[in-house]
Amino acid sequence: MGVISPAGNDLRTYWDNLLEGRSAVRAIERFAALDYACHFGAEVRDFDPGRWMDRREARRLDRYAQFGIAASDLALTDAGLKAEDVDPRRGGVAIGSGVGGLLELDEQHRRLIEKGPSQVSPFLIPKMMANAAAGLTSIRLGWTGPCVTTATACASAGHSIGFALRAIQRGDADAMIAGGSEAPLAPIGMAGFGNMKALSTRNASPERASRPFDKGRDGFVMGEGAGILMLEEEGRAVRRGARIYAELSGFGMTGDGHHITAPRPDGSGAAEAMRCALADASCPADGIDYINAHGTSTPVGDKAEAMAIHSVFGARARSVWVSSTKSILGHLLGASGGVEMVATVLSLHEGKVHPTINHEEPDPECDIDCVPNAAREKPLRAALCNSFGFGGHNVALCARAYRA
């Protein structure tokens, strides 16, 4: 697995910061944000694209594509694989992104207005394409198997991981790079999300702004980064002596058919996605010990997800552990399902669950055990990872602790 994230650019740092509940949210440094509704976000720090590409190539790639390439390389290395270890026809890539090269689009739009059309970069289109990260990763690896990008807003990475699972199950691939990448912290992105009242405005205390399931939540915090998993057919992984973190066993997806930005108030679409993932994994609801929630810190979204959990788990809804990675990282939009699935897998592998931080006042409408403010530890059998996106896209992934 590989991560480029506001909480760290390697697995150990990332996981340690999650377990410690260290908020990665700060005042935005990339541009002057004081005129915006929200002044803060979760930026990736200490990222040097030169580790993975020369300066010429880096200039031709949007930041989101740089993240995706870097996290994919880290995942391949962590898996103990080189590109040539996989039959190129049997290796594939599925990397989702909700907004693609938004930073580049923002910059080139500014050039168009200020300097005219002749000054717009000829690299604008390949830099802004939402499929650039997936395409460039497959090109670098030389893999010619399935290659796809899903652009389903905040469910993008979840759909990509689900697609990769299906590709392996169908026999279309032996190994798949899967996850999501996003770099939406551009002026136009902050203005757009801010003006639709989606973002928190706790400008006096940014690190306390992302508070999923807390009664005082007032919107999400924008983040950036990439989370990538190396999925491999079990028999092949065992034969080569791979370290196996977990078994990805179920994928469920639904559509709300309700509203472009709001979930169904009763959470029924999200609940059905979880049921589909459980059925696909042949895992009963009482076999789930942990849920990595979508948990965005929005008033409507968190309430709907809590209702969905109650619908699926019934009397167990108050006892199954639920935590939100977004409380620490902010919301990485199309990459959120990638970094959160990495966290879910590490929870299964190590038997540890990171907290939902900033939980100060329980919300009676979110009556779940959200692992408030302190990590917990126990052996975990299986877990769900939820991702829900604008447009009514719902994804749930089910994974089991691996037992050889």
Backbone torsions as a table, in degrees:
resi	resn	phi	psi	omega
1	MET	NA	154.8	179.4
2	GLY	-144.1	141.3	177.8
3	VAL	-135.2	141.8	162.8
4	ILE	-121.5	114.4	-169.3
5	SER	-148.8	164.4	174.8
6	PRO	-63.2	-18.6	-179.5
7	ALA	-99.6	6.7	178.6
8	GLY	139.7	153.0	-175.6
9	ASN	-110.8	21.2	170.0
10	ASP	-145.6	157.9	-172.9
11	LEU	-59.2	-44.2	-174.6
12	ARG	-65.4	-46.7	179.1
13	THR	-62.8	-45.0	179.1
14	TYR	-57.0	-50.4	-175.9
15	TRP	-68.5	-40.9	178.1
16	ASP	-60.9	-42.5	179.7
17	ASN	-67.0	-35.4	175.7
18	LEU	-65.7	-47.0	-178.3
19	LEU	-63.2	-34.6	178.6
20	GLU	-80.6	-9.8	180.0
21	GLY	67.0	38.3	-179.0
22	ARG	-86.8	112.0	-179.5
23	SER	-61.8	136.2	177.5
24	ALA	-100.9	10.0	-175.9
25	VAL	-89.1	131.8	-179.6
26	ARG	-144.2	171.0	169.9
27	ALA	-60.7	139.5	-178.1
28	ILE	-66.3	133.4	-179.9
29	GLU	-105.3	-19.8	-172.2
30	ARG	-69.3	-32.7	178.8
31	PHE	-150.9	162.9	179.9
32	ALA	-72.8	115.4	-172.0
33	ALA	-111.6	8.8	-173.7
34	LEU	-67.4	-19.8	178.3
35	ASP	-86.7	-3.3	-177.6
36	TYR	-93.5	159.8	179.1
37	ALA	-60.9	-38.4	179.2
38	CYS	-115.6	128.4	-174.8
39	HIS	-99.3	2.5	-168.1
40	PHE	-136.6	166.9	178.3
41	GLY	-168.2	-174.6	178.6
42	ALA	-115.6	92.9	-177.0
43	GLU	-87.9	146.8	170.4
44	VAL	-75.5	129.7	-179.6
45	ARG	-114.1	155.5	175.3
46	ASP	58.6	35.6	176.1
47	PHE	-97.0	122.1	179.4
48	ASP	-116.9	102.6	-179.9
49	PRO	-61.7	-18.1	179.0
50	GLY	-62.1	-16.3	174.2
51	ARG	-67.1	-23.6	-172.6
52	TRP	-120.5	-11.2	-176.1
53	MET	-160.7	159.4	177.9
54	ASP	-80.4	170.7	-174.2
55	ARG	-62.1	-36.6	-178.5
56	ARG	-62.9	-46.4	179.0
57	GLU	-66.2	-41.2	-179.0
58	ALA	-59.0	-38.5	179.9
59	ARG	-65.9	-23.8	-177.6
60	ARG	-93.0	3.9	-178.9
61	LEU	-121.3	138.2	171.0
62	ASP	-67.9	157.8	-178.8
63	ARG	-57.3	-37.3	-178.5
64	TYR	-64.5	-37.4	178.4
65	ALA	-69.9	-37.7	174.7
66	GLN	-58.7	-45.0	178.3
67	PHE	-58.9	-47.1	-176.7
68	GLY	-62.8	-42.3	178.1
69	ILE	-63.9	-45.0	-178.6
70	ALA	-63.3	-47.8	-178.8
71	ALA	-65.3	-34.8	177.3
72	SER	-65.2	-42.2	177.8
73	ASP	-64.2	-41.3	178.0
74	LEU	-62.9	-39.0	179.5
75	ALA	-66.3	-42.4	179.3
76	LEU	-62.8	-43.5	178.6
77	THR	-64.0	-43.7	179.5
78	ASP	-62.4	-31.0	178.8
79	ALA	-78.5	-6.0	-178.4
80	GLY	71.8	30.9	-177.4
81	LEU	-119.1	151.5	165.2
82	LYS	-114.6	156.4	-177.1
83	ALA	-54.2	-39.4	-176.4
84	GLU	-73.5	-8.6	176.9
85	ASP	-74.7	-13.1	-178.6
86	VAL	-112.3	132.3	172.1
87	ASP	-54.0	119.4	-173.7
88	PRO	-55.4	-29.1	179.2
89	ARG	-75.5	-13.4	-176.2
90	ARG	-111.5	7.0	177.5
91	GLY	-108.7	136.3	-176.9
92	GLY	-136.1	170.4	-177.3
93	VAL	-136.8	132.9	174.3
94	ALA	-138.7	101.0	-178.4
95	ILE	-124.2	118.6	-179.0
96	GLY	-90.6	156.7	174.5
97	SER	-155.5	134.5	-179.3
98	GLY	-80.2	-39.6	-174.6
99	VAL	-124.5	-0.5	177.3
100	GLY	58.4	-140.1	-173.9
101	GLY	-84.0	64.1	-177.2
102	LEU	-65.9	-36.0	178.3
103	LEU	-60.6	-44.4	-179.8
104	GLU	-67.4	-41.3	177.7
105	LEU	-60.2	-42.8	179.1
106	ASP	-60.8	-46.3	-177.9
107	GLU	-65.9	-44.2	-176.7
108	GLN	-73.8	-29.2	173.3
109	HIS	-63.9	-39.9	177.7
110	ARG	-62.6	-42.6	178.5
111	ARG	-63.5	-40.7	179.2
112	LEU	-59.1	-46.1	-177.6
113	ILE	-69.7	-41.0	-173.4
114	GLU	-84.3	-33.3	-170.8
115	LYS	-122.9	-9.9	177.9
116	GLY	98.7	165.8	-172.9
117	PRO	-63.8	-27.9	-178.4
118	SER	-68.4	-15.2	-177.0
119	GLN	-98.9	1.8	176.0
120	VAL	-74.0	134.0	-175.2
121	SER	-63.3	136.1	174.0
122	PRO	-67.3	-11.1	178.4
123	PHE	-92.9	2.6	-177.9
124	LEU	-54.3	-51.0	-173.3
125	ILE	-64.3	-53.1	178.3
126	PRO	-64.3	-24.8	178.3
127	LYS	-77.4	-31.7	-175.4
128	MET	-92.1	-13.3	-176.9
129	MET	-58.6	134.0	179.5
130	ALA	-67.6	-19.5	-179.8
131	ASN	-94.5	5.1	-176.6
132	ALA	-63.6	-42.7	-177.8
133	ALA	-61.3	-43.9	179.4
134	ALA	-67.1	-47.1	-178.4
135	GLY	-62.6	-45.2	-179.3
136	LEU	-66.7	-35.6	177.8
137	THR	-65.1	-43.1	179.0
138	SER	-65.7	-36.3	178.0
139	ILE	-64.4	-45.0	-179.6
140	ARG	-63.7	-37.8	-179.4
141	LEU	-80.0	-24.1	-174.7
142	GLY	75.8	19.3	179.8
143	TRP	-86.5	136.4	-174.9
144	THR	-118.6	13.5	175.3
145	GLY	-78.8	-159.0	-177.5
146	PRO	-53.2	133.8	178.1
147	CYS	-140.0	118.4	-172.3
148	VAL	-148.4	152.9	170.5
149	THR	-123.5	134.2	171.2
150	THR	-106.9	135.4	179.9
151	ALA	-125.1	73.5	-177.8
152	THR	-116.0	49.8	179.2
153	ALA	53.6	-128.8	-172.5
154	CYS	-78.3	-1.5	174.4
155	ALA	-98.5	4.2	-171.5
156	SER	-57.6	-50.8	-178.4
157	ALA	-65.3	-38.9	178.1
158	GLY	-60.3	-44.4	177.0
159	HIS	-63.1	-39.9	180.0
160	SER	-63.8	-42.2	178.3
161	ILE	-65.1	-40.9	176.9
162	GLY	-63.3	-41.7	176.5
163	PHE	-59.7	-43.6	-179.3
164	ALA	-63.1	-41.1	176.3
165	LEU	-58.5	-46.9	-179.4
166	ARG	-64.0	-38.5	179.7
167	ALA	-60.4	-40.7	178.6
168	ILE	-72.0	-43.2	179.7
169	GLN	-61.8	-36.8	-179.7
170	ARG	-76.0	-12.8	-176.3
171	GLY	87.3	14.4	179.3
172	ASP	-80.6	-19.0	-177.9
173	ALA	-152.9	154.8	173.3
174	ASP	-97.0	-29.6	-176.3
175	ALA	-144.1	139.5	-178.8
176	MET	-137.1	128.6	165.8
177	ILE	-79.8	126.3	-173.8
178	ALA	-145.2	142.0	177.4
179	GLY	158.2	-142.7	-178.0
180	GLY	-154.9	159.6	179.7
181	SER	-145.1	143.0	-176.1
182	GLU	-157.5	142.8	173.6
183	ALA	-141.6	73.6	-173.1
184	PRO	-92.2	3.0	-175.2
185	LEU	-79.5	63.8	176.2
186	ALA	-111.3	155.2	179.0
187	PRO	-51.6	-43.6	-177.6
188	ILE	-67.2	-34.4	177.8
189	GLY	-68.2	-45.2	179.2
190	MET	-64.7	-38.3	178.8
191	ALA	-67.3	-45.0	-177.6
192	GLY	-63.5	-51.0	179.6
193	PHE	-67.2	-36.3	179.7
194	GLY	-66.0	-42.1	-176.9
195	ASN	-73.7	-17.8	174.3
196	MET	-91.1	9.4	175.0
197	LYS	65.1	28.7	180.0
198	ALA	-87.9	-23.3	-173.2
199	LEU	-94.9	149.4	172.2
200	SER	-64.6	147.6	176.4
201	THR	-119.2	29.6	175.7
202	ARG	-78.1	64.8	-173.0
203	ASN	-68.2	-21.0	-179.7
204	ALA	-78.5	-19.8	-178.0
205	SER	-145.9	71.6	-174.6
206	PRO	-55.2	-41.3	-175.4
207	GLU	-66.0	-13.8	179.4
208	ARG	-106.3	8.2	-172.1
209	ALA	-77.6	-40.0	-178.2
210	SER	-83.6	109.1	-172.6
211	ARG	-140.0	67.4	-179.3
212	PRO	-55.0	138.4	175.8
213	PHE	68.5	2.5	175.5
214	ASP	-84.5	146.2	-176.9
215	LYS	-63.0	-27.7	-177.7
216	GLY	-91.5	11.6	-178.5
217	ARG	-63.4	144.8	-176.2
218	ASP	-139.1	17.2	179.3
219	GLY	138.7	168.8	-176.9
220	PHE	-91.0	170.2	178.3
221	VAL	-115.9	125.7	-177.9
222	MET	-73.0	138.3	176.2
223	GLY	-133.7	-179.3	179.6
224	GLU	-145.5	162.9	177.6
225	GLY	142.5	-167.6	-179.9
226	ALA	-149.5	144.2	174.1
227	GLY	-133.4	123.6	-174.2
228	ILE	-129.5	137.5	174.5
229	LEU	-117.5	144.9	172.7
230	MET	-96.8	108.4	178.3
231	LEU	-96.6	137.3	-175.9
232	GLU	-144.6	142.3	176.2
233	GLU	-58.2	133.2	-169.6
234	GLU	-55.7	-48.7	-176.8
235	GLY	-58.9	-41.2	178.8
236	ARG	-64.8	-43.3	180.0
237	ALA	-63.2	-41.0	179.8
238	VAL	-65.6	-43.6	-177.5
239	ARG	-62.2	-34.2	-179.1
240	ARG	-91.2	3.9	177.1
241	GLY	72.7	31.4	-178.0
242	ALA	-69.6	149.8	168.0
243	ARG	-76.8	120.2	-177.9
244	ILE	-105.6	118.6	-178.4
245	TYR	-76.8	-42.8	-173.9
246	ALA	-166.8	169.7	175.5
247	GLU	-106.2	119.8	172.5
248	LEU	-82.4	115.6	-167.7
249	SER	-121.9	-12.8	-177.4
250	GLY	-152.0	147.0	-177.9
251	PHE	-141.1	124.6	175.9
252	GLY	-129.7	141.0	178.3
253	MET	-144.2	143.3	177.8
254	THR	-144.1	170.8	171.4
255	GLY	-121.2	140.5	179.8
256	ASP	-70.6	-35.4	-174.5
257	GLY	57.6	41.4	-169.9
258	HIS	-130.3	-57.3	-171.7
259	HIS	-158.7	150.1	-175.2
260	ILE	-69.8	-29.1	-179.1
261	THR	-124.5	-16.5	-177.0
262	ALA	-106.4	141.0	176.5
263	PRO	-75.3	165.9	169.4
264	ARG	-59.3	129.2	-175.0
265	PRO	-57.5	-29.7	-179.5
266	ASP	-88.3	0.4	178.7
267	GLY	68.3	18.5	-173.4
268	SER	-66.9	-34.7	177.9
269	GLY	-66.5	-42.6	177.1
270	ALA	-64.7	-41.1	179.2
271	ALA	-60.8	-42.5	-178.9
272	GLU	-67.2	-35.2	175.9
273	ALA	-61.6	-42.4	177.5
274	MET	-63.8	-42.4	178.4
275	ARG	-62.2	-41.1	179.3
276	CYS	-63.1	-41.6	178.7
277	ALA	-64.4	-41.8	178.8
278	LEU	-64.1	-43.2	179.1
279	ALA	-64.7	-41.7	179.4
280	ASP	-62.0	-34.2	-179.5
281	ALA	-87.8	-2.9	-173.2
282	SER	52.2	44.1	-177.8
283	CYS	-118.7	120.8	176.7
284	PRO	-69.6	155.4	179.9
285	ALA	-58.0	-33.8	-179.0
286	ASP	-76.9	0.9	173.5
287	GLY	-91.3	-5.0	-179.3
288	ILE	-90.7	125.7	178.7
289	ASP	-103.1	-15.9	-174.1
290	TYR	-151.1	142.4	172.7
291	ILE	-125.4	121.7	169.4
292	ASN	-86.6	105.1	-171.3
293	ALA	-75.6	155.0	169.5
294	HIS	-63.2	-44.3	166.6
295	GLY	35.0	71.0	-172.3
296	THR	-85.5	-15.7	-174.7
297	SER	83.8	20.7	173.0
298	THR	-96.0	145.7	-178.1
299	PRO	-57.2	-45.4	-176.0
300	VAL	-77.9	-43.7	-174.7
301	GLY	-63.9	-45.3	-178.0
302	ASP	-66.5	-38.8	178.3
303	LYS	-62.7	-44.4	-179.8
304	ALA	-64.1	-39.4	179.7
305	GLU	-67.8	-39.7	176.8
306	ALA	-61.3	-40.6	177.3
307	MET	-64.3	-38.2	178.1
308	ALA	-63.3	-42.0	178.9
309	ILE	-62.8	-41.8	177.1
310	HIS	-63.9	-38.3	-179.8
311	SER	-63.5	-40.0	-176.9
312	VAL	-81.3	-40.0	-169.8
313	PHE	-103.2	-8.5	175.7
314	GLY	55.6	-127.5	-176.3
315	ALA	-63.0	-23.4	-179.4
316	ARG	-80.9	-7.3	-174.7
317	ALA	-59.0	-28.8	-178.8
318	ARG	-87.4	-8.4	-176.7
319	SER	-113.2	-23.3	177.0
320	VAL	-69.2	137.5	-178.8
321	TRP	-73.8	133.3	179.7
322	VAL	-132.6	127.6	173.7
323	SER	-138.9	157.9	-178.2
324	SER	-115.1	115.5	175.7
325	THR	-63.3	-28.7	-178.5
326	LYS	-64.3	-21.3	176.7
327	SER	-61.8	-25.7	-177.4
328	ILE	-102.5	-44.1	-173.4
329	LEU	-92.8	-14.7	-164.0
330	GLY	76.8	-171.7	-174.4
331	HIS	-104.5	112.5	-178.4
332	LEU	-88.3	18.8	177.4
333	LEU	50.5	-119.0	-176.1
334	GLY	-66.0	-15.5	177.6
335	ALA	-93.0	-8.6	-172.2
336	SER	-59.8	-42.1	179.9
337	GLY	-64.2	-25.1	177.7
338	GLY	-73.1	-53.7	-179.6
339	VAL	-66.0	-30.8	-179.6
340	GLU	-76.8	-33.0	174.8
341	MET	-68.8	-35.8	173.8
342	VAL	-59.0	-45.2	178.4
343	ALA	-62.8	-40.0	179.2
344	THR	-62.5	-45.1	-180.0
345	VAL	-64.3	-41.4	177.7
346	LEU	-64.8	-34.7	175.4
347	SER	-61.2	-45.5	178.6
348	LEU	-64.9	-40.1	-175.8
349	HIS	-69.7	-39.4	-174.8
350	GLU	-104.7	-9.0	-177.4
351	GLY	68.1	35.5	179.6
352	LYS	-131.9	144.1	179.9
353	VAL	-124.8	126.3	179.4
354	HIS	-74.8	157.7	-176.9
355	PRO	-81.4	165.3	161.6
356	THR	-94.3	109.3	-174.8
357	ILE	-84.9	171.2	179.4
358	ASN	63.4	23.4	178.9
359	HIS	-89.5	99.3	-173.7
360	GLU	-107.5	-36.6	-178.9
361	GLU	-132.7	108.2	-179.7
362	PRO	-56.7	141.9	176.6
363	ASP	-99.5	118.3	-179.4
364	PRO	-60.6	-18.6	177.1
365	GLU	-85.2	-3.2	174.9
366	CYS	-124.1	64.5	-171.5
367	ASP	-83.3	72.6	179.4
368	ILE	-135.5	165.3	175.2
369	ASP	-90.9	96.4	-173.6
370	CYS	-92.8	23.4	177.7
371	VAL	48.8	60.8	-171.7
372	PRO	-68.9	121.7	161.7
373	ASN	69.4	-8.8	178.9
374	ALA	-145.9	136.9	179.7
375	ALA	-65.9	159.1	177.3
376	ARG	-131.0	165.3	-175.4
377	GLU	-142.6	130.4	170.7
378	LYS	-172.7	157.6	175.2
379	PRO	-62.3	134.7	-179.7
380	LEU	-114.2	135.9	179.5
381	ARG	-87.2	-49.6	-176.9
382	ALA	-153.4	159.6	-176.1
383	ALA	-145.7	156.4	171.1
384	LEU	-112.1	148.4	174.0
385	CYS	-128.1	118.0	-175.0
386	ASN	-100.4	141.1	173.6
387	SER	-142.2	124.2	-178.9
388	PHE	-127.9	137.3	-174.3
389	GLY	-127.0	156.8	171.1
390	PHE	-49.7	144.3	-174.5
391	GLY	98.7	-9.7	-179.6
392	GLY	86.0	24.5	179.8
393	HIS	-84.6	125.1	-179.5
394	ASN	-123.2	129.5	177.9
395	VAL	-131.6	137.9	169.1
396	ALA	-132.1	136.0	177.1
397	LEU	-116.5	138.2	178.7
398	CYS	-114.8	131.7	178.1
399	ALA	-132.6	150.8	178.7
400	ARG	-117.1	149.6	169.3
401	ALA	-61.0	135.7	-175.1
402	TYR	-84.4	129.7	175.4
403	ARG	-121.3	114.5	-176.8
404	ALA	-64.4	NA	NA
